[in-house]
Amino acid sequence: MNPTRKTLIRLILAGMFLALGLVLPFLTGQIPQIGSMLLPMHIPVLICGFVCGWPYGLVVGLITPVLRSLLFGMPPMFPVAVAMAFELAAYGFMTGLLYKLLPKKIPFIYVTLVAAMIVGRVIWGLVMFLLISSGGNAFTFSAFLAGAFINAVPGIVVQIVLIPLIVLALQKAHLMKYAD
């Protein structure tokens, strides 16, 4: 395939994943108590890394929470959207990079996804620590655990179940040819 055509298709797909990241929170927000816990912006960014590669996943992850904050006021820009931008950028980067480096078999899709989720959450914690500390407040380890894992359990489960199924379906349909 022509490299220019491949780049154009990746840009179009990245735009679609960005749009999904902006729209999905409206759908999950209708579910009382757990809507935001489903982490709806995370899913398109993680899939973008798999489908389009790490540069696109990184950029879509960086832009999505900030753009959503600017357009809709949610999540709040500081510190939430800023920290999420780094977290989601790490997700997109890691899924794209690891998917490129590892074999395209089912166990490695899970390894890629879980590694990206862990790295992203650690980066989120570090950024939150820096942002909160710069304001003279404390970001404790228990606040990190609550924000990154405990409150996120429904979203983590959805990601671990849904994303590998989507990636496998895209592989079977031969639609993963744009990932590097």
Backbone as CSV, one residue per row, in Angstrom:
resi,resn,N_x,N_y,N_z,CA_x,CA_y,CA_z,C_x,C_y,C_z
1,MET,0.845,-1.185,0.000,0.000,0.000,0.000,0.887,1.244,0.000
2,ASN,0.464,2.223,-0.730,1.143,3.506,-0.835,1.288,4.129,0.569
3,PRO,2.504,4.566,0.971,2.701,5.144,2.309,1.823,6.366,2.578
4,THR,1.576,7.182,1.562,0.729,8.364,1.740,-0.705,7.943,2.033
5,ARG,-1.169,6.933,1.329,-2.534,6.414,1.555,-2.651,5.817,2.965
6,LYS,-1.629,5.086,3.383,-1.634,4.469,4.712,-1.669,5.556,5.795
7,THR,-0.912,6.616,5.614,-0.911,7.731,6.563,-2.275,8.415,6.599
8,LEU,-2.866,8.613,5.442,-4.188,9.236,5.375,-5.225,8.389,6.095
9,ILE,-5.191,7.092,5.882,-6.148,6.201,6.547,-5.938,6.232,8.058
10,ARG,-4.681,6.240,8.496,-4.396,6.326,9.938,-4.932,7.629,10.523
11,LEU,-4.764,8.738,9.811,-5.281,10.030,10.288,-6.803,10.002,10.407
12,ILE,-7.456,9.418,9.432,-8.910,9.313,9.466,-9.352,8.446,10.644
13,LEU,-8.699,7.301,10.816,-9.032,6.421,11.943,-8.755,7.103,13.279
14,ALA,-7.633,7.803,13.382,-7.311,8.518,14.626,-8.378,9.563,14.926
15,GLY,-8.853,10.265,13.899,-9.932,11.227,14.079,-11.204,10.559,14.569
16,MET,-11.490,9.369,14.047,-12.662,8.621,14.495,-12.519,8.218,15.971
17,PHE,-11.330,7.757,16.354,-11.114,7.370,17.754,-11.204,8.590,18.681
18,LEU,-10.701,9.725,18.225,-10.829,10.961,18.995,-12.304,11.315,19.171
19,ALA,-13.076,11.226,18.095,-14.513,11.519,18.173,-15.219,10.561,19.130
20,LEU,-14.857,9.288,19.086,-15.445,8.321,20.020,-15.104,8.675,21.466
21,GLY,-13.873,9.113,21.684,-13.465,9.523,23.028,-14.243,10.725,23.532
22,LEU,-14.687,11.571,22.633,-15.488,12.733,23.019,-16.947,12.353,23.272
23,VAL,-17.464,11.383,22.526,-18.885,11.041,22.574,-19.223,9.953,23.597
24,LEU,-18.392,8.942,23.738,-18.705,7.823,24.642,-19.062,8.249,26.066
25,PRO,-18.398,9.254,26.648,-18.791,9.650,28.009,-20.247,10.122,28.115
26,PHE,-20.811,10.626,27.034,-22.226,11.007,27.061,-23.104,9.770,27.236
27,LEU,-22.725,8.675,26.602,-23.519,7.446,26.682,-23.399,6.790,28.052
28,THR,-22.172,6.662,28.550,-21.990,6.009,29.845,-22.429,6.907,30.991
29,GLY,-22.448,8.210,30.770,-22.881,9.139,31.808,-24.343,8.966,32.180
30,GLN,-25.097,8.261,31.324,-26.507,8.011,31.590,-26.723,6.864,32.577
31,ILE,-25.648,6.170,32.923,-25.740,5.042,33.851,-25.444,5.556,35.251
32,PRO,-26.441,5.593,36.125,-26.216,6.131,37.473,-25.138,5.352,38.236
33,GLN,-24.431,6.032,39.054,-23.401,5.525,39.957,-22.128,5.020,39.288
34,ILE,-22.203,4.361,38.133,-20.977,3.790,37.570,-20.602,4.343,36.203
35,GLY,-21.360,5.273,35.667,-21.101,5.797,34.322,-19.682,6.251,34.113
36,SER,-19.179,7.108,35.003,-17.802,7.598,34.846,-16.778,6.534,35.222
37,MET,-17.191,5.566,36.027,-16.278,4.498,36.431,-15.996,3.522,35.286
38,LEU,-16.765,3.625,34.200,-16.540,2.751,33.048,-15.394,3.245,32.168
39,LEU,-14.857,4.417,32.478,-13.689,4.975,31.794,-13.874,5.031,30.275
40,PRO,-14.923,5.713,29.828,-15.261,5.674,28.406,-14.244,6.324,27.468
41,MET,-13.448,7.274,27.940,-12.441,7.880,27.057,-11.249,6.956,26.836
42,HIS,-11.026,6.048,27.771,-9.861,5.171,27.693,-9.962,4.179,26.537
43,ILE,-11.160,3.656,26.304,-11.343,2.573,25.337,-10.914,2.968,23.923
44,PRO,-11.402,4.085,23.361,-10.972,4.423,21.997,-9.474,4.719,21.893
45,VAL,-8.893,5.266,22.944,-7.452,5.567,22.910,-6.641,4.274,22.898
46,LEU,-7.021,3.331,23.745,-6.319,2.046,23.768,-6.428,1.354,22.405
47,ILE,-7.627,1.348,21.833,-7.818,0.708,20.531,-7.060,1.470,19.444
48,CYS,-7.015,2.772,19.524,-6.277,3.584,18.545,-4.809,3.168,18.500
49,GLY,-4.205,2.953,19.652,-2.811,2.502,19.672,-2.638,1.183,18.952
50,PHE,-3.558,0.246,19.203,-3.497,-1.051,18.514,-3.652,-0.885,17.004
51,VAL,-4.640,-0.107,16.584,-5.015,-0.024,15.177,-4.087,0.888,14.374
52,CYS,-3.742,2.042,14.921,-3.018,3.064,14.154,-1.534,3.134,14.474
53,GLY,-1.109,2.554,15.587,0.289,2.629,15.985,0.514,3.663,17.070
54,TRP,1.708,3.605,17.659,1.993,4.421,18.845,1.941,5.925,18.611
55,PRO,2.418,6.475,17.486,2.374,7.942,17.371,0.935,8.474,17.397
56,TYR,0.043,7.782,16.723,-1.353,8.213,16.671,-2.042,7.979,18.015
57,GLY,-1.763,6.830,18.628,-2.333,6.545,19.942,-1.900,7.569,20.976
58,LEU,-0.628,7.940,20.938,-0.106,8.946,21.866,-0.816,10.289,21.678
59,VAL,-0.931,10.742,20.447,-1.532,12.054,20.172,-3.029,12.056,20.502
60,VAL,-3.731,11.002,20.112,-5.164,10.927,20.429,-5.357,10.901,21.942
61,GLY,-4.517,10.150,22.651,-4.604,10.108,24.100,-4.329,11.456,24.746
62,LEU,-3.382,12.171,24.220,-3.024,13.485,24.762,-4.132,14.510,24.523
63,ILE,-4.740,14.459,23.364,-5.731,15.465,22.981,-7.113,15.217,23.590
64,THR,-7.549,13.971,23.642,-8.947,13.659,23.971,-9.449,14.297,25.265
65,PRO,-8.801,14.084,26.429,-9.369,14.665,27.650,-9.320,16.194,27.679
66,VAL,-8.266,16.764,27.104,-8.140,18.225,27.093,-9.209,18.839,26.184
67,LEU,-9.384,18.268,25.007,-10.400,18.774,24.079,-11.795,18.596,24.662
68,ARG,-12.040,17.463,25.295,-13.360,17.239,25.905,-13.605,18.245,27.027
69,SER,-12.592,18.546,27.792,-12.720,19.543,28.851,-13.017,20.920,28.269
70,LEU,-12.317,21.276,27.202,-12.528,22.584,26.565,-13.918,22.691,25.940
71,LEU,-14.374,21.616,25.309,-15.657,21.653,24.614,-16.861,21.522,25.546
72,PHE,-16.743,20.637,26.549,-17.907,20.286,27.349,-17.755,20.564,28.843
73,GLY,-16.566,20.993,29.264,-16.347,21.284,30.673,-16.126,20.061,31.550
74,MET,-16.132,18.896,30.952,-15.881,17.657,31.684,-14.892,16.822,30.893
75,PRO,-13.923,16.256,31.530,-13.579,16.400,32.943,-13.036,17.805,33.207
76,PRO,-13.038,18.218,34.482,-12.457,19.532,34.800,-10.999,19.578,34.330
77,MET,-10.598,20.720,33.783,-9.264,20.823,33.189,-8.156,20.520,34.193
78,PHE,-8.239,21.160,35.370,-7.152,20.998,36.347,-7.690,20.409,37.630
79,PRO,-7.118,19.362,38.108,-5.998,18.582,37.596,-6.431,17.388,36.746
80,VAL,-7.746,17.133,36.648,-8.220,15.870,36.072,-7.852,15.709,34.600
81,ALA,-8.256,16.629,33.731,-7.996,16.473,32.295,-6.502,16.492,31.990
82,VAL,-5.760,17.312,32.709,-4.309,17.375,32.486,-3.666,16.028,32.824
83,ALA,-4.010,15.472,33.974,-3.445,14.172,34.368,-3.919,13.072,33.425
84,MET,-5.194,13.129,33.043,-5.720,12.126,32.109,-5.033,12.208,30.751
85,ALA,-4.656,13.397,30.320,-3.973,13.546,29.037,-2.665,12.748,29.036
86,PHE,-1.917,12.825,30.115,-0.675,12.057,30.214,-0.964,10.560,30.316
87,GLU,-1.980,10.209,31.094,-2.367,8.804,31.259,-2.783,8.196,29.919
88,LEU,-3.685,8.864,29.217,-4.179,8.337,27.958,-3.109,8.357,26.869
89,ALA,-2.235,9.347,26.893,-1.106,9.356,25.958,-0.229,8.123,26.184
90,ALA,-0.010,7.775,27.437,0.771,6.571,27.750,0.048,5.319,27.266
91,TYR,-1.284,5.270,27.420,-2.054,4.128,26.927,-1.864,3.951,25.421
92,GLY,-2.093,5.027,24.684,-1.979,4.955,23.233,-0.577,4.602,22.780
93,PHE,0.414,5.197,23.445,1.817,4.912,23.125,2.153,3.445,23.384
94,MET,1.806,2.972,24.579,2.185,1.610,24.974,1.464,0.548,24.143
95,THR,0.160,0.722,23.887,-0.527,-0.301,23.084,0.052,-0.338,21.670
96,GLY,0.324,0.831,21.103,0.894,0.863,19.763,2.280,0.258,19.699
97,LEU,3.123,0.611,20.651,4.497,0.114,20.661,4.557,-1.388,20.923
98,LEU,3.864,-1.834,21.977,3.923,-3.261,22.323,3.249,-4.135,21.277
99,TYR,2.164,-3.644,20.680,1.506,-4.423,19.624,2.450,-4.583,18.431
100,LYS,3.239,-3.573,18.154,4.213,-3.643,17.057,5.328,-4.636,17.382
101,LEU,5.791,-4.646,18.639,6.957,-5.448,19.010,6.641,-6.912,19.326
102,LEU,5.449,-7.166,19.855,5.116,-8.520,20.304,4.373,-9.294,19.221
103,PRO,4.383,-10.635,19.335,3.611,-11.439,18.364,2.126,-11.068,18.423
104,LYS,1.452,-11.256,17.313,0.040,-10.858,17.191,-0.897,-11.971,17.663
105,LYS,-0.556,-12.639,18.735,-1.345,-13.747,19.262,-2.125,-13.288,20.497
106,ILE,-3.187,-14.020,20.822,-4.115,-13.628,21.883,-3.422,-13.301,23.211
107,PRO,-2.522,-14.152,23.719,-1.914,-13.812,25.014,-1.172,-12.471,24.998
108,PHE,-0.569,-12.145,23.863,0.207,-10.911,23.777,-0.680,-9.674,23.635
109,ILE,-1.883,-9.861,23.136,-2.842,-8.750,23.139,-3.167,-8.382,24.581
110,TYR,-3.380,-9.387,25.425,-3.636,-9.140,26.849,-2.421,-8.541,27.546
111,VAL,-1.234,-9.064,27.230,0.001,-8.521,27.822,0.142,-7.050,27.450
112,THR,-0.083,-6.744,26.181,0.001,-5.361,25.706,-0.993,-4.477,26.440
113,LEU,-2.236,-4.925,26.520,-3.288,-4.137,27.160,-3.007,-3.910,28.639
114,VAL,-2.688,-4.964,29.367,-2.456,-4.836,30.810,-1.213,-3.989,31.086
115,ALA,-0.163,-4.181,30.324,1.043,-3.360,30.515,0.733,-1.889,30.262
116,ALA,-0.018,-1.599,29.210,-0.387,-0.209,28.913,-1.241,0.375,30.034
117,MET,-2.169,-0.414,30.555,-3.034,0.060,31.632,-2.227,0.358,32.903
118,ILE,-1.271,-0.473,33.202,-0.446,-0.252,34.403,0.435,0.982,34.219
119,VAL,1.123,1.072,33.081,2.001,2.222,32.830,1.195,3.520,32.845
120,GLY,0.043,3.518,32.193,-0.801,4.711,32.167,-1.256,5.142,33.550
121,ARG,-1.621,4.185,34.371,-2.084,4.518,35.724,-0.940,5.033,36.597
122,VAL,0.236,4.474,36.431,1.400,4.967,37.175,1.722,6.401,36.746
123,ILE,1.687,6.654,35.453,1.946,8.015,34.957,0.871,8.974,35.473
124,TRP,-0.399,8.539,35.454,-1.478,9.364,36.006,-1.158,9.718,37.463
125,GLY,-0.743,8.730,38.250,-0.423,8.970,39.657,0.722,9.955,39.830
126,LEU,1.763,9.821,39.013,2.901,10.742,39.099,2.493,12.168,38.732
127,VAL,1.704,12.304,37.676,1.263,13.638,37.262,0.333,14.242,38.315
128,MET,-0.592,13.444,38.831,-1.482,13.945,39.897,-0.660,14.376,41.112
129,PHE,0.338,13.588,41.471,1.198,13.941,42.602,1.861,15.295,42.366
130,LEU,2.421,15.481,41.165,3.089,16.749,40.845,2.107,17.922,40.834
131,LEU,0.950,17.726,40.233,-0.027,18.808,40.147,-0.605,19.174,41.514
132,ILE,-0.959,18.176,42.289,-1.554,18.425,43.610,-0.497,18.996,44.565
133,SER,0.701,18.421,44.505,1.776,18.897,45.381,2.173,20.333,45.062
134,SER,2.135,20.697,43.779,2.510,22.060,43.407,1.542,23.083,43.996
135,GLY,0.348,22.651,44.326,-0.636,23.529,44.957,-0.571,23.495,46.469
136,GLY,0.408,22.779,47.010,0.578,22.718,48.454,-0.294,21.674,49.137
137,ASN,-0.940,20.812,48.351,-1.781,19.759,48.925,-1.070,18.419,48.834
138,ALA,-1.649,17.431,49.480,-1.041,16.099,49.493,-1.836,15.153,48.593
139,PHE,-1.125,14.396,47.788,-1.721,13.318,47.000,-1.138,12.029,47.572
140,THR,-1.915,11.362,48.399,-1.417,10.209,49.148,-1.458,8.940,48.291
141,PHE,-0.779,7.922,48.800,-0.779,6.634,48.114,-2.183,6.040,48.103
142,SER,-2.935,6.244,49.166,-4.315,5.736,49.183,-5.183,6.478,48.163
143,ALA,-4.925,7.764,47.947,-5.652,8.511,46.914,-5.281,7.972,45.531
144,PHE,-4.010,7.622,45.344,-3.578,7.015,44.084,-4.283,5.684,43.861
145,LEU,-4.274,4.817,44.872,-4.923,3.510,44.735,-6.409,3.654,44.449
146,ALA,-7.065,4.572,45.143,-8.498,4.783,44.927,-8.765,5.293,43.513
147,GLY,-8.021,6.283,43.073,-8.249,6.879,41.761,-7.842,5.986,40.606
148,ALA,-6.745,5.276,40.772,-6.208,4.491,39.659,-6.782,3.080,39.583
149,PHE,-7.195,2.533,40.703,-7.608,1.132,40.692,-8.989,0.892,41.309
150,ILE,-9.180,1.269,42.562,-10.404,0.898,43.272,-11.643,1.486,42.603
151,ASN,-11.656,2.779,42.348,-12.813,3.412,41.703,-12.921,3.048,40.225
152,ALA,-11.860,2.504,39.666,-11.814,2.209,38.230,-12.110,0.748,37.907
153,VAL,-12.448,-0.063,38.901,-12.642,-1.499,38.664,-13.655,-1.789,37.554
154,PRO,-14.821,-1.149,37.525,-15.748,-1.455,36.416,-15.131,-1.171,35.045
155,GLY,-14.426,-0.061,34.911,-13.783,0.280,33.643,-12.660,-0.667,33.287
156,ILE,-11.891,-1.078,34.278,-10.802,-2.033,34.056,-11.362,-3.347,33.528
157,VAL,-12.447,-3.812,34.135,-13.078,-5.067,33.696,-13.580,-4.926,32.260
158,VAL,-14.260,-3.824,31.966,-14.763,-3.595,30.602,-13.606,-3.584,29.608
159,GLN,-12.522,-2.911,29.939,-11.373,-2.837,29.036,-10.766,-4.218,28.792
160,ILE,-10.587,-4.994,29.849,-9.954,-6.312,29.717,-10.839,-7.278,28.929
161,VAL,-12.153,-7.114,29.031,-13.060,-7.985,28.279,-13.245,-7.489,26.844
162,LEU,-13.517,-6.217,26.676,-13.944,-5.670,25.393,-12.803,-5.449,24.402
163,ILE,-11.716,-4.858,24.840,-10.658,-4.455,23.905,-10.008,-5.644,23.190
164,PRO,-9.630,-6.714,23.889,-9.075,-7.852,23.142,-10.068,-8.440,22.129
165,LEU,-11.356,-8.463,22.479,-12.355,-8.968,21.534,-12.413,-8.092,20.282
166,ILE,-12.342,-6.790,20.467,-12.360,-5.865,19.324,-11.106,-6.039,18.479
167,VAL,-9.945,-6.119,19.129,-8.682,-6.286,18.390,-8.691,-7.611,17.629
168,LEU,-9.168,-8.682,18.259,-9.242,-9.977,17.568,-10.199,-9.924,16.382
169,ALA,-11.335,-9.265,16.555,-12.291,-9.125,15.442,-11.672,-8.337,14.301
170,LEU,-10.940,-7.281,14.625,-10.280,-6.484,13.588,-9.179,-7.285,12.893
171,GLN,-8.466,-8.121,13.657,-7.450,-8.989,13.059,-8.093,-9.968,12.078
172,LYS,-9.177,-10.607,12.512,-9.851,-11.596,11.659,-10.413,-10.953,10.400
173,ALA,-10.822,-9.706,10.509,-11.359,-8.983,9.346,-10.238,-8.363,8.506
174,HIS,-8.989,-8.598,8.891,-7.810,-8.055,8.197,-7.826,-6.524,8.159
175,LEU,-8.263,-5.918,9.264,-8.314,-4.460,9.356,-7.210,-3.894,10.243
176,MET,-6.268,-4.720,10.634,-5.170,-4.250,11.477,-3.921,-3.957,10.646
177,LYS,-4.063,-3.843,9.349,-2.918,-3.640,8.475,-2.334,-2.232,8.556
178,TYR,-2.989,-1.344,9.293,-2.496,0.018,9.424,-1.615,0.202,10.648
179,ALA,-1.642,-0.783,11.540,-0.789,-0.731,12.721,0.629,-1.068,12.288
180,ASP,1.573,-0.374,12.863,2.972,-0.675,12.552,3.579,-1.556,13.594
